[in-house]
Amino acid sequence: MAMTRDNSPEPPHQSEPTHTSVVVTEPMGSLYELTRLRNLRSNQSKLARRTGELEAGNDFISRGLLDNAEAEELFDYFLKTLNQYLWIGLEELHPTLDSVRKSSSLLTATIMTVTALHRPTSVATFDNCYTEFLASVSSSMFDRYHSVDDVRGLCIAAFWLSDVSWKLCGHAIRIATELSIHQSFFRALDGDREHFLRARLWYMLYVCDHHFSIAYGRPPTISESVQIREHERFLQIPLAGPLDMRILSQVSLFQILTRVHERFAEQRLPHQPGHGLLSESSFPDLRHFNLEIDQWRIHWQVRQVHNAYIGAFPPMGNVLYSYFAKLQINAFAVRGINTNQGSLSTERKEFANIAVSAATSILTYILDEPDLRRCLVGTPLYVHTMIAFASVFLMKMGPRGRAMGVQLDMEFVWSLIARMVHLLQSSVTSDRHLLYYIAAGLDKMLTRLKETTTATASNDLHMSHDDQSSTNQASQLNEGPSYRADWQLYLPPIHDNALLDQNLINANHICEAFGSESAGGVYNLLANQFSHLDGMNF
């Protein structure tokens, strides 16, 4: 480790106080004053690399790893699609590929990689770009100098690259704080455009951080600062527009979900089934959080506008995220429930039914709305993981719902998930995309349910012929719903009592369906969300 000393003191930065002021530095600043070791230097002006300092001739495109014409095509595709889904506003910063290449090789590699992931004709390009991207990220870990666009590149990649998303988000936040991006809010309020864009990036990092921390049950890194608490002030800046309205709606939502997580998401102790059971004394809080989500939807949906590139996705996205939130909140009501105890209390059933309704609404809304179907592949990972969560939740609740007094039409659930599998399979752009693995995982689980239920029904039918007292039961079976020609994955009639004795879907089955390397993020999410539901074999 190099222990190089600075030979002379640095001149004070313009914003730093002069010798006539009493200066109290942070502890590391004092340590640097004493030792003059360069690796301890905290002057952010020395750590930041200015935008435009790179030479485009030194990047992987100029080295021939990616054809320049294809790079331009990928960049144009990114601006018109992915850039629109994620409130990036890249066109305000870099309207051309050349501008990006001069600013940040990491941002360049990010754009090429995530765009190639979403184009069915760019599988080989994705592999090459992803290798270059990982090399850039690895190098940045120990680089002394970074740019704001390096942070932007890491943040963008975290929203779409499932196998490294959590690591990228944390790395981006660390660099952002080194560059004091978290301190740009008040300068932005004064109308400074550069700090406005930096403050917007901090909001992006907040959303990215909370997308994954809430979903995985991990503590978020970014705290509730003044910028987060008073985000409405940001919208009063003349520079703010529809893009900022979208990102701040996310900030507002995840403020609520963070409080939900802090209130209800305590981890159960090992070998203590039911430890995480939500007491009925907590139901008033649960009801209040549901009300907050309803108010959030009313407040923000009307503030969203249609987008020239992605249509009605902005206002529809608010509705979809409200369903995500309702599912996450109300699923706590069945955490730790033992199905052998019979029907739930009236109030607990109410929350369980809200969770079922939210999960059903997630799938039906996506299936029924053309703008959502078109946007499905390009949306961030959080949307994809919540689709998986909703689907698995319904498959788990279905066989046990009636025993708990929860109303759930099993035939409708099976057809709904079958339709979703078909949509994912027809929409996915390559076998590198996470949706490819989600579709395969759901298909495996649905097939297992079909096989298990068919075997159970056949066994019941055989027993009914051996036992004359079971005549009515056999008659009831024959009169049950049959397969429909339009849904080949419809299940045969459901036998509730038999299904309650079947461990249809447990952690091993989820791992088998979603535990591949590329779908590991989805498996981790599902394992966390269902880890508390012991009595239900979740």
N, C-alpha and C positions, 0 to 999 in steps of 0.2 A: 504494500500500500504506500503510495507516494505521499510523503509528508513535506511538501514544498511550501516555503514561506514566501509571502509577499515582501518585496524589498522596501516598499514605501507605502504609507497610508493612502487609501483611496480618497479622491476628492469627494466632498459631500454631494449627494444627489440633490437635485433642485427642490425636491419635496422634503429633504431632511433638514432639521433645525441646525442653526449655526452654533458656533462656540459660545454665543451669548446666552443660549438657552440651556436649561437643565435637561440633560438627555438621560432617559432611562431606557436601555435597550432590553430586548429579550435575552434570556440566559445564553443562548448560543452566540448572540452578538457580543456579549461580554467575553466569552471564551475566545472568539476570534480576535478581539482587541488585544488580548493578552498574548496569544500565540502567533497570530498572523498566518495561520495555516490556511492555504487556499481552499482545501476541501471543507472547511468550516464556514466559509464566507457566506453570508446571508443576504447580501445586497442583490435584490431580485433583478436589477437592471443588468447585472453581470451574468445572470443565469438564463435570461430570456434571449432567444434568437429572433431577430426581427423578421417579419414576413417579407418574402422576396429575396432573402439572402442566398438561397440555394441556386445552383446552376442546373437548369433542366437537363443539360447534357451529361450529367453524372448519374442519372437514375436508371432503374432497371428497364425502362422503355428505350432509352438511348443505347443501352447495352444490347438491345435486340431480343430481350426475353419476352417482350410483347410488341407486336406490330403497331406502329403509330396510328395507322388507319383504324385498327380494331380498338385501340385505346380511346380514340376520339368517339367512336361509336358507343363504347361502354359509358363514357362520360356523358354523352348526350342522353342516353337511356336513363342514367342515374338522375340527372337533373329533372327529367319529366316524370319519374315514377318514385323511386325510393326516397329521393330528396323531399317529395311532397308528403309522403306518409309520416315522416319523422320530424317535421317542424325544424329542419336544419337551416333552411334559408341560404343554401350555398350560393345561389345565384346572386345574392347581395354581396358576397365576398369574392367569389371566383367564378365569373361567367364563362371562363374558358379553361380548358385543360392545361394550357401553358401556364396560366396563373397559379393553378394548384401545384404543378410540378416545381415551380420556382419557390413556392411557399413551404411545402412539407412533403418529403418523400414518403413519410408514413401515411399522411392523408391520401396521397396518390395511390399507394398500395391498397389502402382500405377501400377506396372507391372502386378500383378495378376488381378487387376480390369480391366484395358483396354484390356488385352488379353481375359479375360472371356467375355467381351462385344462383341468380334469379333468371338466367337465360338458358334455355335448354340446349342451345347451340354452342355454349361456352364452357363445357365441362372440362376440357383439357386446359383451357385458359384459366379456369378457377384453380386447378391444381398448381399451375405455375405461379399464379399471383398469390395464392395462399402461402406457398413456400417463401416467397419474397416478403410477404406481410409478416410472417412469423419471425423472419430474420430481422426485419426493421424493429419489431416490438422488442425482441431480445436485446438488440443493440441499444434501444432507447432506455432500457432498464438501468444502464450504467452511464448513459450520456450525461454530460454536465450541462449542456445547453439544450433547451427545448423551446418550441414555439406554441402559441395558442392553437395553431392548426394541428400540431401533434396531438394535443388533447382532444381536439374535435375529431380527429381520425380514430383515436382509441374509443371514444364514446360511440361513434357511428358503428364501429365494428362490434362493440359489446351488445348492441341491440339486435344483431343478426347472426353472429357466429357463436352457435350454441356451446361448442366444446370449450371455448375460452372466455365466454362472456363475463363471468364473475371476476376472473383475474384482470381482464382488460378494464373493467369498470373501476376496480380498486386502483390500478396503475394510473388511470386517467385522473382520478380524484387527487392522488398524491402529487402529480405534476401540476395540476391546476392550482393547488394550494401553494406550491413552490412559486408559481407565477402570480400569486395573489389575485387570481380570478374571482375568488370568493369575496373580495373587497371592492369590486367594481360597481356595486349596486348604487351607492350614493353619488358617485361620479356620473353614472348613467342618468340618475334623476335630474342632474344639472344639464342634461342634453348632450353629453359627450358620446359621439357615435361609437367610437372604439370601445368604450367601457359599456355601452349599451349592448353591443354584440358579445362582449365577454360575460356580462351578467346573464344574457340569454343562454349562453353556453353553460353557466352554472346551474340554471334551471334544468337544462337537459341532463346534466350530470345527476341532479337530485332525482329526477324521474327514473333515469337508468338505474341508479343505486336502489331506489325503492321498488322498482319492478322486480328485481331479483331478491332483495332482502325480504320483502313481504312474502313473495311466492315460496322462497326456500325456508322461511322461518328463521332467518339470520338477522342480527341487529344491523340497521343501516349505518353507513359511515357518516353521511352528511346530516348534521343536526338542524333543528328548527331555528335558524338564524332570523334576524330582522328581515332579510331579503325574502325568506320563505314565508314568514308570518304576515308580512305586509305586501304580498305579491300584487294586490290590486293597484298599488301605487305605480307599479311598473307599466301597467296598461294606460296610465295617464300621460306617459311620455309621448310626445308627438311622433316619435319614430316607431312606436308599437303598431302592430297590424293584426290581421287575422291569424297569422302564424303564431304570434305571441298569445292570442286568445286560446288557441288550441293547447299550447304547452302549459299555460297556467291553469287550464282546466284539469290537466293531469296532476300538476303540483297540488291543487286544492283537493283532488280526490285522494291522493296518497298521504296527505296530512290526516285525513279521516282514517284511512286504513292503518296508518302507523299507530294511531291511538287505539284502534281495535286490537292490533297485534300486541301492544303493550298491556292491554287490559285482559285479554283472553288467551294469549298464545303461550302461556307458561308450559314448559316441557314436563311430561309425566316422569316419574321416577321408574327405573328399571324394575320389572317384575311386579308392578303395581297396576294391574288392569283397572280401568275405571278411575284412575287418579285424576285424569284430565276432564272428568265429567263436569259440565257446566252446571252449577247449582241454580236452582230456580230464583234465588235471590239476585242473580245476575241478569235476569230477563229484562228488567227495566232499562239497564244499560244497552242490552242487545236491541231493544225496541227503539231506543234513542238513536243508535247508530243507523238503523234502518231508515229512520226519519231523516237523518243527515244525508244519506245517499239520495233519497227522494228530492230533498231540497237542492242538493248539488246538481242533480240532473235538470231540474227546473231552471236553476240559475244559469247554467252554462250551455245547455243545448240551444237555446234561442240566440246565443251570442256567436254561434258557429255559422259559417257561410259555405256555400258550395265552392268547390275548387275546380279550376279549368281542366286539370289533369286527372283528378281522382273523383270527380263528381260529388255526390252527396255523402261521401265517406266522413268528412269532419262532423256534421251533426249526427249521423248514424253511429259514428264511433263513440260519441258520448253515451248514447243509449246502450251500446254494447258493453262499454266499461261499467255502466251502472249495473248491468246483469252480472258481470264478473264480481263486482263488489258485493252484491247481494248474496251470491253463492258463497263467497269466502266468509262473509259475516255469519250467515245463518247455518252454515255447516258446523259451526261450533256447538250448536244446540244438540247435535247427535254424536258429538265426540264422546267416546267412552261408553256409549249405550250398549247394554247387553240385551240382545233380542229375546233371550229366554225369559226376560222379565215381563213380556207382554206389551200391551199398549202403553204409549207414552201419555203424560199428562196433556190436558187440552192445550195449554200454552206452549209446551215443548213441541207438540204436533204442529202448531201454527208455524213455528220457526222452521221446522223440518220441511213443511210443505212450501214455505217461501224459498228454501234452498232448492228443492226439487223444481219449483216453477222457474227459478232463475237459471238453473242448468238446462232445462228444456228450452227456455227462451233464447239462450245463447245459441243453441244449435239451430232452432227454427228460424231465428232472425238472420243468421248467416245464410242458411239454405234458401230462404224466401226472397232476399233482397239482392238484386243483380249487382248493385254497386259494391256490396260487401263481398259477394262471390268473386268479383273481378279483382278486388284488393287483397284477397285472402293471402296469397303467396308473399306479397310484398310487405305485409304488416310485420311489426317487430315480434321477437320471440315470445313476449308476454302473451300476446293474443293466441299464439299457437299452443302454448302450455295451458292456457285456460280452456281452450277447446278440448284438449286431452283430459284435463281435470273434470270438466263438466260431463264428458262422455263416460269416464270411469266411475264418477260419482253416481250417475244414473244406473249404470250396470250393477253397481254394488247395492244401491238402495232398492232397486226393483224387486228382487226376490224376497227381501226382508221387509219391504214397506208395509204390506198389509198386516203383518204381525204386529207392527208398531202403530197401526192406525193411520199410516200415511197413504194417501190416495195416489196411485201411480198405475197408469194403463201400460202393462208390460208389452203388449203388442205394439203400441205406439212407440215405446222406447226403443224396441229392437229395430223397427223400421226407420226411426229417426237416426240412429247410429249407423245403420246400413247406408242410408243416404249420405251421411257425413263422410263415411269411408269412401264412397263412390266419388264425392266431390273432391276430396283430398287427392285421391288417386288420379283423377282427371286434371287437376290443377297443378300438381307438383311439377317443377321444372327440371329436376335432376335427382339422381339418387344421393346427391350430396346435401340436399335440402332437408331440414328437420321434418317438414310435413310428410316426406316420404316415409320416415320411420314412425311417425305418429299414425299414419294410415295403416302401415303394416302392423303396428302394435294393436290398434283397435280391431283390426280384422282378425288377428289371432285370438284376442279375448272374446270377440263376438262368436267366432267359430267354436271356441271352447264351451261357451254358454249353450250354443246350439246343440253340440254333441252331448253335453251333460244332461240338458233338458230332454233331449230325444230319448236318451237311455233311461232317464227317470220315468218318462211317460210310458215307454215300452214295458218297463218293469211293473209299473202300476197296473197296466192293462193285463199283463200276464197273471198278476195276483188276483185281479178281479174275476178272471175266469175260474180260478181255483177256489174262490170263496164266494158262495152264492149270496152271502150277505152284502157283497159289494156291488150288486147289480145296479143300484142307483148311481154309484160313483162311476161305473163304466159307461152308463148312459150319459152322464154329465160330460165325460171325456169326449165321447163321440160327437156331442153337440157343440163342442167348443169351437173357437175360431180356427179357421184353416189357413193354409198358405195362400198368399195372393200372388198372382202371376207377375205383378209389377215389382215385387220386392222378394228376390230370391233368398234373401237372408232372414226372412221372417221365421220366428221360432214357432214350434208347435205349442199346443195349450200348456199353460203354466200350472204346475201343481205346487201351491204355496207350502204345504206341510213338508213335502219332500225337499223342496229347495231350501227350506230353513235348516235342514240337516246337512246340506252340502256346502263345503268350503269352496264355493265356485271361484272366487277370485281372492287370493291372498297376496302377500308381499312377493312370494316366489313367482307367482303368475305375472305380476306387474313387472318384475325384473326380467322375466323371460320375454315379455312383449316389448318393453321399452329400455332394457338394460344394455343395449348395444352402445358402443363408444360414441357414435354420433347422436344418439338419443338419450345419452346419460343425463343431460340436464332435465329432460322431461321425467325420467325415472326418479331423480332426486326430488323434484317438485312433488310428484305424486306420493312418493314414500313419506315425505314430510307431512303433506296434507292429510294422509290417511293413517299416520302412525299412531294417532291417539284413539282411533275408533276400534278398540280392541274387541269389544263384544260383538262387533259386526264383521270381524275378520278383515278389517280394512288395514 
